[in-house]
Amino acid sequence: MPVTGELSQQNIKDRYYGVNDPVTLKLLNKTGEMPPLEPPEEESIRTLYVGGLDTRVSEQHLTFTLTVKLSP
């Protein structure tokens, strides 16, 4: 842990959960500066890669969740 600066007073639980965390705030602020993703020009592309999932997430659950979240 840093000896001085805003990170020197940080609780390890706050850092773990991203609560009162200046590093998390900095990363989240950077996402607002990023340009939005543009859909590909080729309209036949219909593939979405989703990684980092384990066996607890079924294909049906993922399909349902994405359908609900991406619906207008």
PDB file of N, CA, C, O and CB in Angstrom:
ATOM      1  N   MET A   1       0.841  -1.185   0.000  1.00  0.00           N
ATOM      2  CA  MET A   1       0.000   0.000   0.000  1.00  0.00           C
ATOM      3  C   MET A   1       0.886   1.249   0.000  1.00  0.00           C
ATOM      4  O   MET A   1       1.940   1.276   0.636  1.00  0.00           O
ATOM      5  CB  MET A   1      -0.957  -0.002   1.224  1.00  0.00           C
ATOM      6  N   PRO A   2       0.447   2.270  -0.716  1.00  0.00           N
ATOM      7  CA  PRO A   2       1.206   3.522  -0.728  1.00  0.00           C
ATOM      8  C   PRO A   2       1.262   4.164   0.652  1.00  0.00           C
ATOM      9  O   PRO A   2       0.327   4.038   1.443  1.00  0.00           O
ATOM     10  CB  PRO A   2       0.596   4.497  -1.723  1.00  0.00           C
ATOM     11  N   VAL A   3       2.350   4.843   0.931  1.00  0.00           N
ATOM     12  CA  VAL A   3       2.539   5.506   2.224  1.00  0.00           C
ATOM     13  C   VAL A   3       1.870   6.877   2.229  1.00  0.00           C
ATOM     14  O   VAL A   3       1.394   7.329   3.270  1.00  0.00           O
ATOM     15  CB  VAL A   3       4.039   5.647   2.545  1.00  0.00           C
ATOM     16  N   THR A   4       1.829   7.540   1.077  1.00  0.00           N
ATOM     17  CA  THR A   4       1.225   8.862   0.984  1.00  0.00           C
ATOM     18  C   THR A   4       0.232   8.901  -0.172  1.00  0.00           C
ATOM     19  O   THR A   4       0.194   7.997  -1.007  1.00  0.00           O
ATOM     20  CB  THR A   4       2.307   9.944   0.804  1.00  0.00           C
ATOM     21  N   GLY A   5      -0.560   9.950  -0.205  1.00  0.00           N
ATOM     22  CA  GLY A   5      -1.517  10.130  -1.289  1.00  0.00           C
ATOM     23  C   GLY A   5      -2.886   9.567  -0.943  1.00  0.00           C
ATOM     24  O   GLY A   5      -3.104   9.050   0.152  1.00  0.00           O
ATOM     25  N   GLU A   6      -3.815   9.678  -1.908  1.00  0.00           N
ATOM     26  CA  GLU A   6      -5.191   9.271  -1.643  1.00  0.00           C
ATOM     27  C   GLU A   6      -5.336   7.762  -1.423  1.00  0.00           C
ATOM     28  O   GLU A   6      -6.278   7.327  -0.761  1.00  0.00           O
ATOM     29  CB  GLU A   6      -6.077   9.702  -2.786  1.00  0.00           C
ATOM     30  N   LEU A   7      -4.426   6.965  -1.963  1.00  0.00           N
ATOM     31  CA  LEU A   7      -4.509   5.514  -1.778  1.00  0.00           C
ATOM     32  C   LEU A   7      -3.979   5.053  -0.421  1.00  0.00           C
ATOM     33  O   LEU A   7      -4.234   3.916  -0.023  1.00  0.00           O
ATOM     34  CB  LEU A   7      -3.745   4.815  -2.878  1.00  0.00           C
ATOM     35  N   SER A   8      -3.250   5.904   0.295  1.00  0.00           N
ATOM     36  CA  SER A   8      -2.661   5.497   1.568  1.00  0.00           C
ATOM     37  C   SER A   8      -3.704   5.275   2.657  1.00  0.00           C
ATOM     38  O   SER A   8      -3.447   4.541   3.610  1.00  0.00           O
ATOM     39  CB  SER A   8      -1.668   6.534   2.025  1.00  0.00           C
ATOM     40  N   GLN A   9      -4.872   5.893   2.533  1.00  0.00           N
ATOM     41  CA  GLN A   9      -5.921   5.758   3.536  1.00  0.00           C
ATOM     42  C   GLN A   9      -7.003   4.757   3.119  1.00  0.00           C
ATOM     43  O   GLN A   9      -8.042   4.656   3.771  1.00  0.00           O
ATOM     44  CB  GLN A   9      -6.550   7.111   3.804  1.00  0.00           C
ATOM     45  N   GLN A  10      -6.764   4.037   2.061  1.00  0.00           N
ATOM     46  CA  GLN A  10      -7.793   3.159   1.509  1.00  0.00           C
ATOM     47  C   GLN A  10      -7.900   1.842   2.266  1.00  0.00           C
ATOM     48  O   GLN A  10      -6.895   1.213   2.598  1.00  0.00           O
ATOM     49  CB  GLN A  10      -7.508   2.885   0.052  1.00  0.00           C
ATOM     50  N   ASN A  11      -9.140   1.438   2.532  1.00  0.00           N
ATOM     51  CA  ASN A  11      -9.429   0.179   3.187  1.00  0.00           C
ATOM     52  C   ASN A  11      -9.350  -0.925   2.137  1.00  0.00           C
ATOM     53  O   ASN A  11      -9.813  -0.736   1.013  1.00  0.00           O
ATOM     54  CB  ASN A  11     -10.827   0.207   3.882  1.00  0.00           C
ATOM     55  N   ILE A  12      -8.769  -2.080   2.486  1.00  0.00           N
ATOM     56  CA  ILE A  12      -8.619  -3.182   1.529  1.00  0.00           C
ATOM     57  C   ILE A  12      -9.979  -3.693   1.045  1.00  0.00           C
ATOM     58  O   ILE A  12     -10.108  -4.101  -0.110  1.00  0.00           O
ATOM     59  CB  ILE A  12      -7.824  -4.333   2.165  1.00  0.00           C
ATOM     60  N   LYS A  13     -10.986  -3.676   1.909  1.00  0.00           N
ATOM     61  CA  LYS A  13     -12.327  -4.109   1.491  1.00  0.00           C
ATOM     62  C   LYS A  13     -12.926  -3.124   0.486  1.00  0.00           C
ATOM     63  O   LYS A  13     -13.591  -3.532  -0.466  1.00  0.00           O
ATOM     64  CB  LYS A  13     -13.258  -4.248   2.717  1.00  0.00           C
ATOM     65  N   ASP A  14     -12.690  -1.835   0.698  1.00  0.00           N
ATOM     66  CA  ASP A  14     -13.168  -0.835  -0.257  1.00  0.00           C
ATOM     67  C   ASP A  14     -12.533  -1.073  -1.623  1.00  0.00           C
ATOM     68  O   ASP A  14     -13.205  -0.966  -2.648  1.00  0.00           O
ATOM     69  CB  ASP A  14     -12.856   0.595   0.243  1.00  0.00           C
ATOM     70  N   ARG A  15     -11.253  -1.390  -1.638  1.00  0.00           N
ATOM     71  CA  ARG A  15     -10.554  -1.636  -2.899  1.00  0.00           C
ATOM     72  C   ARG A  15     -11.106  -2.890  -3.569  1.00  0.00           C
ATOM     73  O   ARG A  15     -11.312  -2.909  -4.782  1.00  0.00           O
ATOM     74  CB  ARG A  15      -9.032  -1.776  -2.663  1.00  0.00           C
ATOM     75  N   TYR A  16     -11.343  -3.929  -2.789  1.00  0.00           N
ATOM     76  CA  TYR A  16     -11.845  -5.191  -3.337  1.00  0.00           C
ATOM     77  C   TYR A  16     -13.222  -5.024  -3.967  1.00  0.00           C
ATOM     78  O   TYR A  16     -13.476  -5.535  -5.057  1.00  0.00           O
ATOM     79  CB  TYR A  16     -11.902  -6.254  -2.246  1.00  0.00           C
ATOM     80  N   TYR A  17     -14.108  -4.310  -3.282  1.00  0.00           N
ATOM     81  CA  TYR A  17     -15.477  -4.140  -3.761  1.00  0.00           C
ATOM     82  C   TYR A  17     -15.661  -2.889  -4.638  1.00  0.00           C
ATOM     83  O   TYR A  17     -16.742  -2.677  -5.188  1.00  0.00           O
ATOM     84  CB  TYR A  17     -16.418  -4.071  -2.577  1.00  0.00           C
ATOM     85  N   GLY A  18     -14.627  -2.071  -4.771  1.00  0.00           N
ATOM     86  CA  GLY A  18     -14.730  -0.874  -5.595  1.00  0.00           C
ATOM     87  C   GLY A  18     -15.538   0.237  -4.962  1.00  0.00           C
ATOM     88  O   GLY A  18     -16.099   1.076  -5.666  1.00  0.00           O
ATOM     89  N   VAL A  19     -15.604   0.254  -3.638  1.00  0.00           N
ATOM     90  CA  VAL A  19     -16.347   1.281  -2.909  1.00  0.00           C
ATOM     91  C   VAL A  19     -15.348   2.325  -2.417  1.00  0.00           C
ATOM     92  O   VAL A  19     -14.300   1.974  -1.875  1.00  0.00           O
ATOM     93  CB  VAL A  19     -17.160   0.663  -1.711  1.00  0.00           C
ATOM     94  N   ASN A  20     -15.667   3.607  -2.603  1.00  0.00           N
ATOM     95  CA  ASN A  20     -14.752   4.673  -2.195  1.00  0.00           C
ATOM     96  C   ASN A  20     -13.347   4.412  -2.739  1.00  0.00           C
ATOM     97  O   ASN A  20     -12.357   4.581  -2.026  1.00  0.00           O
ATOM     98  CB  ASN A  20     -14.716   4.795  -0.657  1.00  0.00           C
ATOM     99  N   ASP A  21     -13.268   4.006  -3.989  1.00  0.00           N
ATOM    100  CA  ASP A  21     -12.013   3.579  -4.584  1.00  0.00           C
ATOM    101  C   ASP A  21     -11.616   4.541  -5.705  1.00  0.00           C
ATOM    102  O   ASP A  21     -12.264   4.555  -6.751  1.00  0.00           O
ATOM    103  CB  ASP A  21     -12.126   2.135  -5.120  1.00  0.00           C
ATOM    104  N   PRO A  22     -10.572   5.340  -5.513  1.00  0.00           N
ATOM    105  CA  PRO A  22     -10.172   6.296  -6.538  1.00  0.00           C
ATOM    106  C   PRO A  22      -9.718   5.629  -7.836  1.00  0.00           C
ATOM    107  O   PRO A  22      -9.889   6.198  -8.914  1.00  0.00           O
ATOM    108  CB  PRO A  22      -9.068   7.169  -6.010  1.00  0.00           C
ATOM    109  N   VAL A  23      -9.144   4.438  -7.746  1.00  0.00           N
ATOM    110  CA  VAL A  23      -8.715   3.730  -8.954  1.00  0.00           C
ATOM    111  C   VAL A  23      -9.935   3.330  -9.783  1.00  0.00           C
ATOM    112  O   VAL A  23      -9.945   3.496 -11.002  1.00  0.00           O
ATOM    113  CB  VAL A  23      -7.872   2.479  -8.590  1.00  0.00           C
ATOM    114  N   THR A  24     -10.960   2.804  -9.119  1.00  0.00           N
ATOM    115  CA  THR A  24     -12.189   2.435  -9.816  1.00  0.00           C
ATOM    116  C   THR A  24     -12.836   3.655 -10.452  1.00  0.00           C
ATOM    117  O   THR A  24     -13.276   3.598 -11.600  1.00  0.00           O
ATOM    118  CB  THR A  24     -13.170   1.759  -8.855  1.00  0.00           C
ATOM    119  N   LEU A  25     -12.896   4.750  -9.718  1.00  0.00           N
ATOM    120  CA  LEU A  25     -13.482   5.980 -10.268  1.00  0.00           C
ATOM    121  C   LEU A  25     -12.713   6.461 -11.493  1.00  0.00           C
ATOM    122  O   LEU A  25     -13.315   6.912 -12.468  1.00  0.00           O
ATOM    123  CB  LEU A  25     -13.506   7.083  -9.203  1.00  0.00           C
ATOM    124  N   LYS A  26     -11.401   6.368 -11.446  1.00  0.00           N
ATOM    125  CA  LYS A  26     -10.581   6.789 -12.576  1.00  0.00           C
ATOM    126  C   LYS A  26     -10.884   5.933 -13.806  1.00  0.00           C
ATOM    127  O   LYS A  26     -11.028   6.463 -14.908  1.00  0.00           O
ATOM    128  CB  LYS A  26      -9.088   6.704 -12.218  1.00  0.00           C
ATOM    129  N   LEU A  27     -10.981   4.605 -13.624  1.00  0.00           N
ATOM    130  CA  LEU A  27     -11.278   3.713 -14.738  1.00  0.00           C
ATOM    131  C   LEU A  27     -12.681   3.951 -15.286  1.00  0.00           C
ATOM    132  O   LEU A  27     -12.876   3.952 -16.501  1.00  0.00           O
ATOM    133  CB  LEU A  27     -11.128   2.260 -14.303  1.00  0.00           C
ATOM    134  N   LEU A  28     -13.651   4.152 -14.413  1.00  0.00           N
ATOM    135  CA  LEU A  28     -15.010   4.408 -14.867  1.00  0.00           C
ATOM    136  C   LEU A  28     -15.110   5.732 -15.615  1.00  0.00           C
ATOM    137  O   LEU A  28     -15.858   5.837 -16.587  1.00  0.00           O
ATOM    138  CB  LEU A  28     -15.966   4.404 -13.686  1.00  0.00           C
ATOM    139  N   ASN A  29     -14.375   6.729 -15.180  1.00  0.00           N
ATOM    140  CA  ASN A  29     -14.378   8.015 -15.872  1.00  0.00           C
ATOM    141  C   ASN A  29     -13.769   7.889 -17.266  1.00  0.00           C
ATOM    142  O   ASN A  29     -14.187   8.577 -18.197  1.00  0.00           O
ATOM    143  CB  ASN A  29     -13.613   9.061 -15.054  1.00  0.00           C
ATOM    144  N   LYS A  30     -12.783   7.011 -17.406  1.00  0.00           N
ATOM    145  CA  LYS A  30     -12.168   6.806 -18.716  1.00  0.00           C
ATOM    146  C   LYS A  30     -13.152   6.188 -19.706  1.00  0.00           C
ATOM    147  O   LYS A  30     -13.079   6.468 -20.903  1.00  0.00           O
ATOM    148  CB  LYS A  30     -10.932   5.917 -18.586  1.00  0.00           C
ATOM    149  N   THR A  31     -14.064   5.359 -19.225  1.00  0.00           N
ATOM    150  CA  THR A  31     -15.015   4.734 -20.146  1.00  0.00           C
ATOM    151  C   THR A  31     -15.927   5.774 -20.781  1.00  0.00           C
ATOM    152  O   THR A  31     -16.378   5.581 -21.910  1.00  0.00           O
ATOM    153  CB  THR A  31     -15.852   3.679 -19.416  1.00  0.00           C
ATOM    154  N   GLY A  32     -16.207   6.860 -20.092  1.00  0.00           N
ATOM    155  CA  GLY A  32     -17.024   7.924 -20.652  1.00  0.00           C
ATOM    156  C   GLY A  32     -16.322   8.675 -21.768  1.00  0.00           C
ATOM    157  O   GLY A  32     -16.972   9.309 -22.599  1.00  0.00           O
ATOM    158  N   GLU A  33     -15.002   8.606 -21.791  1.00  0.00           N
ATOM    159  CA  GLU A  33     -14.217   9.279 -22.815  1.00  0.00           C
ATOM    160  C   GLU A  33     -14.035   8.427 -24.067  1.00  0.00           C
ATOM    161  O   GLU A  33     -13.608   8.932 -25.105  1.00  0.00           O
ATOM    162  CB  GLU A  33     -12.872   9.657 -22.258  1.00  0.00           C
ATOM    163  N   MET A  34     -14.351   7.157 -23.974  1.00  0.00           N
ATOM    164  CA  MET A  34     -14.147   6.248 -25.100  1.00  0.00           C
ATOM    165  C   MET A  34     -15.218   6.474 -26.163  1.00  0.00           C
ATOM    166  O   MET A  34     -16.374   6.745 -25.840  1.00  0.00           O
ATOM    167  CB  MET A  34     -14.162   4.781 -24.625  1.00  0.00           C
ATOM    168  N   PRO A  35     -14.826   6.360 -27.434  1.00  0.00           N
ATOM    169  CA  PRO A  35     -15.840   6.505 -28.485  1.00  0.00           C
ATOM    170  C   PRO A  35     -16.787   5.301 -28.451  1.00  0.00           C
ATOM    171  O   PRO A  35     -16.380   4.202 -28.072  1.00  0.00           O
ATOM    172  CB  PRO A  35     -15.170   6.639 -29.891  1.00  0.00           C
ATOM    173  N   PRO A  36     -18.033   5.503 -28.842  1.00  0.00           N
ATOM    174  CA  PRO A  36     -18.973   4.375 -28.835  1.00  0.00           C
ATOM    175  C   PRO A  36     -18.593   3.348 -29.915  1.00  0.00           C
ATOM    176  O   PRO A  36     -17.979   3.685 -30.927  1.00  0.00           O
ATOM    177  CB  PRO A  36     -20.426   4.879 -29.059  1.00  0.00           C
ATOM    178  N   LEU A  37     -18.967   2.120 -29.672  1.00  0.00           N
ATOM    179  CA  LEU A  37     -18.720   1.081 -30.672  1.00  0.00           C
ATOM    180  C   LEU A  37     -19.698   1.242 -31.819  1.00  0.00           C
ATOM    181  O   LEU A  37     -20.896   1.428 -31.610  1.00  0.00           O
ATOM    182  CB  LEU A  37     -18.839  -0.331 -30.050  1.00  0.00           C
ATOM    183  N   GLU A  38     -19.185   1.171 -33.008  1.00  0.00           N
ATOM    184  CA  GLU A  38     -20.011   1.277 -34.191  1.00  0.00           C
ATOM    185  C   GLU A  38     -20.302  -0.126 -34.716  1.00  0.00           C
ATOM    186  O   GLU A  38     -19.423  -0.988 -34.694  1.00  0.00           O
ATOM    187  CB  GLU A  38     -19.323   2.147 -35.271  1.00  0.00           C
ATOM    188  N   PRO A  39     -21.517  -0.362 -35.186  1.00  0.00           N
ATOM    189  CA  PRO A  39     -21.802  -1.671 -35.765  1.00  0.00           C
ATOM    190  C   PRO A  39     -20.979  -1.866 -37.035  1.00  0.00           C
ATOM    191  O   PRO A  39     -20.651  -0.895 -37.718  1.00  0.00           O
ATOM    192  CB  PRO A  39     -23.312  -1.820 -36.068  1.00  0.00           C
ATOM    193  N   PRO A  40     -20.647  -3.107 -37.353  1.00  0.00           N
ATOM    194  CA  PRO A  40     -19.854  -3.345 -38.556  1.00  0.00           C
ATOM    195  C   PRO A  40     -20.628  -2.937 -39.814  1.00  0.00           C
ATOM    196  O   PRO A  40     -21.856  -3.015 -39.862  1.00  0.00           O
ATOM    197  CB  PRO A  40     -19.446  -4.827 -38.640  1.00  0.00           C
ATOM    198  N   GLU A  41     -19.887  -2.505 -40.815  1.00  0.00           N
ATOM    199  CA  GLU A  41     -20.528  -2.118 -42.078  1.00  0.00           C
ATOM    200  C   GLU A  41     -21.182  -3.322 -42.755  1.00  0.00           C
ATOM    201  O   GLU A  41     -22.224  -3.196 -43.398  1.00  0.00           O
ATOM    202  CB  GLU A  41     -19.500  -1.475 -43.026  1.00  0.00           C
ATOM    203  N   GLU A  42     -20.565  -4.472 -42.603  1.00  0.00           N
ATOM    204  CA  GLU A  42     -21.103  -5.695 -43.199  1.00  0.00           C
ATOM    205  C   GLU A  42     -22.285  -6.173 -42.358  1.00  0.00           C
ATOM    206  O   GLU A  42     -22.092  -6.639 -41.235  1.00  0.00           O
ATOM    207  CB  GLU A  42     -20.003  -6.804 -43.299  1.00  0.00           C
ATOM    208  N   GLU A  43     -23.480  -6.067 -42.875  1.00  0.00           N
ATOM    209  CA  GLU A  43     -24.695  -6.374 -42.118  1.00  0.00           C
ATOM    210  C   GLU A  43     -24.927  -7.862 -41.895  1.00  0.00           C
ATOM    211  O   GLU A  43     -25.782  -8.243 -41.096  1.00  0.00           O
ATOM    212  CB  GLU A  43     -25.876  -5.799 -42.820  1.00  0.00           C
ATOM    213  N   SER A  44     -24.175  -8.702 -42.595  1.00  0.00           N
ATOM    214  CA  SER A  44     -24.362 -10.146 -42.410  1.00  0.00           C
ATOM    215  C   SER A  44     -23.649 -10.663 -41.154  1.00  0.00           C
ATOM    216  O   SER A  44     -23.844 -11.815 -40.768  1.00  0.00           O
ATOM    217  CB  SER A  44     -23.854 -10.901 -43.640  1.00  0.00           C
ATOM    218  N   ILE A  45     -22.834  -9.829 -40.521  1.00  0.00           N
ATOM    219  CA  ILE A  45     -22.126 -10.237 -39.303  1.00  0.00           C
ATOM    220  C   ILE A  45     -23.129 -10.278 -38.156  1.00  0.00           C
ATOM    221  O   ILE A  45     -23.747  -9.268 -37.821  1.00  0.00           O
ATOM    222  CB  ILE A  45     -20.938  -9.263 -38.976  1.00  0.00           C
ATOM    223  N   ARG A  46     -23.280 -11.453 -37.563  1.00  0.00           N
ATOM    224  CA  ARG A  46     -24.257 -11.643 -36.481  1.00  0.00           C
ATOM    225  C   ARG A  46     -23.642 -12.374 -35.285  1.00  0.00           C
ATOM    226  O   ARG A  46     -24.353 -13.045 -34.536  1.00  0.00           O
ATOM    227  CB  ARG A  46     -25.472 -12.425 -36.997  1.00  0.00           C
ATOM    228  N   THR A  47     -22.339 -12.248 -35.105  1.00  0.00           N
ATOM    229  CA  THR A  47     -21.649 -12.970 -34.053  1.00  0.00           C
ATOM    230  C   THR A  47     -21.257 -12.017 -32.928  1.00  0.00           C
ATOM    231  O   THR A  47     -20.747 -10.924 -33.175  1.00  0.00           O
ATOM    232  CB  THR A  47     -20.412 -13.685 -34.613  1.00  0.00           C
ATOM    233  N   LEU A  48     -21.498 -12.441 -31.698  1.00  0.00           N
ATOM    234  CA  LEU A  48     -21.103 -11.683 -30.517  1.00  0.00           C
ATOM    235  C   LEU A  48     -20.299 -12.614 -29.622  1.00  0.00           C
ATOM    236  O   LEU A  48     -20.806 -13.648 -29.187  1.00  0.00           O
ATOM    237  CB  LEU A  48     -22.350 -11.096 -29.761  1.00  0.00           C
ATOM    238  N   TYR A  49     -19.062 -12.260 -29.347  1.00  0.00           N
ATOM    239  CA  TYR A  49     -18.219 -13.073 -28.477  1.00  0.00           C
ATOM    240  C   TYR A  49     -18.457 -12.670 -27.029  1.00  0.00           C
ATOM    241  O   TYR A  49     -18.390 -11.490 -26.684  1.00  0.00           O
ATOM    242  CB  TYR A  49     -16.721 -12.920 -28.851  1.00  0.00           C
ATOM    243  N   VAL A  50     -18.730 -13.644 -26.199  1.00  0.00           N
ATOM    244  CA  VAL A  50     -18.884 -13.430 -24.760  1.00  0.00           C
ATOM    245  C   VAL A  50     -17.945 -14.404 -24.075  1.00  0.00           C
ATOM    246  O   VAL A  50     -18.104 -15.618 -24.201  1.00  0.00           O
ATOM    247  CB  VAL A  50     -20.382 -13.632 -24.283  1.00  0.00           C
ATOM    248  N   GLY A  51     -16.971 -13.881 -23.354  1.00  0.00           N
ATOM    249  CA  GLY A  51     -15.983 -14.738 -22.698  1.00  0.00           C
ATOM    250  C   GLY A  51     -15.991 -14.573 -21.195  1.00  0.00           C
ATOM    251  O   GLY A  51     -16.700 -13.725 -20.653  1.00  0.00           O
ATOM    252  N   GLY A  52     -15.204 -15.383 -20.536  1.00  0.00           N
ATOM    253  CA  GLY A  52     -15.055 -15.279 -19.089  1.00  0.00           C
ATOM    254  C   GLY A  52     -16.201 -15.874 -18.297  1.00  0.00           C
ATOM    255  O   GLY A  52     -16.372 -15.547 -17.122  1.00  0.00           O
ATOM    256  N   LEU A  53     -16.990 -16.744 -18.913  1.00  0.00           N
ATOM    257  CA  LEU A  53     -18.121 -17.362 -18.218  1.00  0.00           C
ATOM    258  C   LEU A  53     -17.749 -18.777 -17.797  1.00  0.00           C
ATOM    259  O   LEU A  53     -16.885 -19.411 -18.405  1.00  0.00           O
ATOM    260  CB  LEU A  53     -19.387 -17.376 -19.117  1.00  0.00           C
ATOM    261  N   ASP A  54     -18.400 -19.259 -16.765  1.00  0.00           N
ATOM    262  CA  ASP A  54     -18.164 -20.643 -16.369  1.00  0.00           C
ATOM    263  C   ASP A  54     -19.431 -21.460 -16.574  1.00  0.00           C
ATOM    264  O   ASP A  54     -20.398 -20.973 -17.160  1.00  0.00           O
ATOM    265  CB  ASP A  54     -17.700 -20.722 -14.899  1.00  0.00           C
ATOM    266  N   THR A  55     -19.430 -22.681 -16.100  1.00  0.00           N
ATOM    267  CA  THR A  55     -20.536 -23.609 -16.365  1.00  0.00           C
ATOM    268  C   THR A  55     -21.841 -23.221 -15.678  1.00  0.00           C
ATOM    269  O   THR A  55     -22.889 -23.780 -16.002  1.00  0.00           O
ATOM    270  CB  THR A  55     -20.147 -24.990 -15.930  1.00  0.00           C
ATOM    271  N   ARG A  56     -21.804 -22.282 -14.743  1.00  0.00           N
ATOM    272  CA  ARG A  56     -23.043 -21.860 -14.078  1.00  0.00           C
ATOM    273  C   ARG A  56     -23.930 -21.023 -14.997  1.00  0.00           C
ATOM    274  O   ARG A  56     -25.117 -20.850 -14.720  1.00  0.00           O
ATOM    275  CB  ARG A  56     -22.716 -21.065 -12.818  1.00  0.00           C
ATOM    276  N   VAL A  57     -23.370 -20.507 -16.079  1.00  0.00           N
ATOM    277  CA  VAL A  57     -24.137 -19.690 -17.022  1.00  0.00           C
ATOM    278  C   VAL A  57     -24.493 -20.565 -18.222  1.00  0.00           C
ATOM    279  O   VAL A  57     -23.625 -20.979 -18.991  1.00  0.00           O
ATOM    280  CB  VAL A  57     -23.329 -18.413 -17.470  1.00  0.00           C
ATOM    281  N   SER A  58     -25.788 -20.832 -18.361  1.00  0.00           N
ATOM    282  CA  SER A  58     -26.229 -21.665 -19.483  1.00  0.00           C
ATOM    283  C   SER A  58     -26.450 -20.803 -20.725  1.00  0.00           C
ATOM    284  O   SER A  58     -26.580 -19.582 -20.637  1.00  0.00           O
ATOM    285  CB  SER A  58     -27.527 -22.430 -19.121  1.00  0.00           C
ATOM    286  N   GLU A  59     -26.487 -21.456 -21.867  1.00  0.00           N
ATOM    287  CA  GLU A  59     -26.744 -20.737 -23.116  1.00  0.00           C
ATOM    288  C   GLU A  59     -28.126 -20.089 -23.079  1.00  0.00           C
ATOM    289  O   GLU A  59     -28.305 -18.977 -23.574  1.00  0.00           O
ATOM    290  CB  GLU A  59     -26.630 -21.690 -24.327  1.00  0.00           C
ATOM    291  N   GLN A  60     -29.102 -20.783 -22.493  1.00  0.00           N
ATOM    292  CA  GLN A  60     -30.457 -20.240 -22.413  1.00  0.00           C
ATOM    293  C   GLN A  60     -30.492 -18.991 -21.527  1.00  0.00           C
ATOM    294  O   GLN A  60     -31.145 -18.006 -21.870  1.00  0.00           O
ATOM    295  CB  GLN A  60     -31.430 -21.305 -21.872  1.00  0.00           C
ATOM    296  N   HIS A  61     -29.802 -19.032 -20.407  1.00  0.00           N
ATOM    297  CA  HIS A  61     -29.763 -17.881 -19.501  1.00  0.00           C
ATOM    298  C   HIS A  61     -29.099 -16.691 -20.192  1.00  0.00           C
ATOM    299  O   HIS A  61     -29.588 -15.564 -20.105  1.00  0.00           O
ATOM    300  CB  HIS A  61     -29.009 -18.238 -18.195  1.00  0.00           C
ATOM    301  N   LEU A  62     -28.000 -16.940 -20.868  1.00  0.00           N
ATOM    302  CA  LEU A  62     -27.286 -15.877 -21.560  1.00  0.00           C
ATOM    303  C   LEU A  62     -28.151 -15.279 -22.669  1.00  0.00           C
ATOM    304  O   LEU A  62     -28.226 -14.058 -22.811  1.00  0.00           O
ATOM    305  CB  LEU A  62     -25.967 -16.407 -22.139  1.00  0.00           C
ATOM    306  N   THR A  63     -28.802 -16.136 -23.451  1.00  0.00           N
ATOM    307  CA  THR A  63     -29.665 -15.662 -24.530  1.00  0.00           C
ATOM    308  C   THR A  63     -30.805 -14.815 -23.976  1.00  0.00           C
ATOM    309  O   THR A  63     -31.101 -13.747 -24.512  1.00  0.00           O
ATOM    310  CB  THR A  63     -30.223 -16.847 -25.332  1.00  0.00           C
ATOM    311  N   PHE A  64     -31.439 -15.278 -22.920  1.00  0.00           N
ATOM    312  CA  PHE A  64     -32.540 -14.527 -22.302  1.00  0.00           C
ATOM    313  C   PHE A  64     -32.051 -13.181 -21.781  1.00  0.00           C
ATOM    314  O   PHE A  64     -32.677 -12.152 -22.031  1.00  0.00           O
ATOM    315  CB  PHE A  64     -33.173 -15.338 -21.155  1.00  0.00           C
ATOM    316  N   THR A  65     -30.940 -13.187 -21.062  1.00  0.00           N
ATOM    317  CA  THR A  65     -30.415 -11.961 -20.472  1.00  0.00           C
ATOM    318  C   THR A  65     -30.051 -10.943 -21.547  1.00  0.00           C
ATOM    319  O   THR A  65     -30.385  -9.764 -21.423  1.00  0.00           O
ATOM    320  CB  THR A  65     -29.195 -12.270 -19.607  1.00  0.00           C
ATOM    321  N   LEU A  66     -29.378 -11.383 -22.586  1.00  0.00           N
ATOM    322  CA  LEU A  66     -28.996 -10.448 -23.659  1.00  0.00           C
ATOM    323  C   LEU A  66     -30.223  -9.947 -24.408  1.00  0.00           C
ATOM    324  O   LEU A  66     -30.268  -8.786 -24.817  1.00  0.00           O
ATOM    325  CB  LEU A  66     -28.020 -11.121 -24.643  1.00  0.00           C
ATOM    326  N   THR A  67     -31.199 -10.793 -24.589  1.00  0.00           N
ATOM    327  CA  THR A  67     -32.429 -10.377 -25.285  1.00  0.00           C
ATOM    328  C   THR A  67     -33.144  -9.302 -24.487  1.00  0.00           C
ATOM    329  O   THR A  67     -33.602  -8.309 -25.053  1.00  0.00           O
ATOM    330  CB  THR A  67     -33.371 -11.584 -25.515  1.00  0.00           C
ATOM    331  N   VAL A  68     -33.244  -9.491 -23.180  1.00  0.00           N
ATOM    332  CA  VAL A  68     -33.919  -8.521 -22.328  1.00  0.00           C
ATOM    333  C   VAL A  68     -33.113  -7.218 -22.244  1.00  0.00           C
ATOM    334  O   VAL A  68     -33.680  -6.131 -22.361  1.00  0.00           O
ATOM    335  CB  VAL A  68     -34.138  -9.108 -20.922  1.00  0.00           C
ATOM    336  N   LYS A  69     -31.812  -7.323 -22.044  1.00  0.00           N
ATOM    337  CA  LYS A  69     -30.976  -6.131 -21.869  1.00  0.00           C
ATOM    338  C   LYS A  69     -30.788  -5.342 -23.154  1.00  0.00           C
ATOM    339  O   LYS A  69     -30.658  -4.119 -23.109  1.00  0.00           O
ATOM    340  CB  LYS A  69     -29.629  -6.526 -21.328  1.00  0.00           C
ATOM    341  N   LEU A  70     -30.771  -6.008 -24.285  1.00  0.00           N
ATOM    342  CA  LEU A  70     -30.534  -5.319 -25.557  1.00  0.00           C
ATOM    343  C   LEU A  70     -31.798  -4.907 -26.279  1.00  0.00           C
ATOM    344  O   LEU A  70     -31.737  -4.279 -27.336  1.00  0.00           O
ATOM    345  CB  LEU A  70     -29.731  -6.188 -26.453  1.00  0.00           C
ATOM    346  N   SER A  71     -32.946  -5.258 -25.716  1.00  0.00           N
ATOM    347  CA  SER A  71     -34.208  -4.865 -26.352  1.00  0.00           C
ATOM    348  C   SER A  71     -34.423  -3.372 -26.174  1.00  0.00           C
ATOM    349  O   SER A  71     -34.108  -2.816 -25.122  1.00  0.00           O
ATOM    350  CB  SER A  71     -35.402  -5.660 -25.761  1.00  0.00           C
ATOM    351  N   PRO A  72     -34.968  -2.712 -27.214  1.00  0.00           N
ATOM    352  CA  PRO A  72     -35.191  -1.252 -27.096  1.00  0.00           C
ATOM    353  C   PRO A  72     -36.287  -0.908 -26.112  1.00  0.00           C
ATOM    354  O   PRO A  72     -36.586   0.269 -25.907  1.00  0.00           O
ATOM    355  CB  PRO A  72     -35.538  -0.662 -28.449  1.00  0.00           C
TER     356      PRO A  72
END
